[in-house]
Amino acid sequence: MFTLDKSKQAFNEAKVYMPGGVNSPVRSYRSVGSEPPFISSASGDRIYDIDGNEYIDYVLSWGPMILGHAKSEVVAALQEAVLRGTSYGAPTLLETELAKKIQAFMPNMEMLRMVNSGTESTMSALRVARGYTGRDKIVKFIGCYHGHSDGLLVKAGSGLATFGVPDSPGVPAGVAADTLTIPYNDIEAVKALFEKEGHSIAAVIVEPVAGNMGCVPPVPGFLETLRELTTAHGALLIFDEVMCGFRASSGGAQKKYNIKPDLTCLGKIVGGGLPMAVFGGSREIMSQVAPAGPIYQAGTLSGNPIAVTAGLATLSILQQDPTVFKRLNQATETLCQGLKELGAKHNVPVQVQYVGSMFTLFFSDKSVHNFDDASACDMEAFKKFFHYNLSHGIYYAPSQYESNFMSAKHSAQDIEHTLAVADEAFATL
Ligand SMILES: *Cc1c(COP(=O)(O)O)cnc(C)c1O
């Protein structure tokens, strides 16, 4: 019998000490109207909660655990590293080794800077873009998430392609006004915006495969248009590959779609499950970052040896196993095709969208290209499907607006079992 009694108790206590009982909002399960399992451990593609429930995990810490949880090589590297001290605030050989490793996957990152979170990475990349171009305005797409810094918590103002308005109390209107927002995948809106504001735009920041409104691939021509117009107007193109890096392909979306951004942000997988992210790009632009150049950016724990060790161990395994990305993509395709067929079998209108090893099951009768499309999904159906799965040992992201992920540890049997549970779940809708 599935219960979350202990988790419920733990959640009540946590709420006394932390806002909403969590340290990041989506963990609270508010968007599915329930309460989260409290996790006690994880191994491979399984996570375990304090009530003794076991789940096949398709959240994977929101993406990082591409090799599965507690991968033995990563754990061993960390155990050794900890004994040498956890932080020095001074340069180490490990950082150069990791920089080289990242560059092997993403050759566009000629130079990079290590930071502690995706938020820090995008925030810093924007500062570099503004410092480099001497312009203030940035362009962001509705439904893309780039972390929680002021200028990026912005929604569309009244009438699109106008000044942005704050998406949260505490974000100054003046800061939000420098963020121009338009719909994802809307090539005409991009063209119109550049015609009007092109001379004042420092950068366009984009998830080249969107993951934070669910998995939404770029339509043909979208990324190409961004590349063309930023170049033509002297603005920088920033690919936020914090999620899709190492997932859209081994070299992220920039390799898959063959587009060269000026700056790239990575996080999640690059830290192997520890707090770590990077931003980087051409030598010319990155040479403007302090202390090589005047654009200031710093961090006490940046590039710390534990996070770097986890990242290095993870990327080393990905690099040494030439079939891993192919297997991840095939497993994702098998699961997604299966889910699609089951939706059809039960007459439930679903769109299963996937790129590489990220995927979302949208409860919609038409494919999802932007945030409005995602918002039009049947959220009640999503909730029911989600809860049936959770209570039967399948752990999907607790929101329709999220991607799910595949790990190298999800076996053919696990996928078969996942589909069997989905078959039952669809039958309840
Ligand atoms: C997760 C995410 C971020 C933010 O990273 P944090 O480490 O949570 O600060 C930024 N951009 C994208 C695309 C993300 O998926």
Residues whose N, C-alpha, C, O or C-beta is under 5 A from the ligand:
A	BS01	LIG	S117 G118 T119 Y145 H146 G147 E207 D240 V242 M243 G267
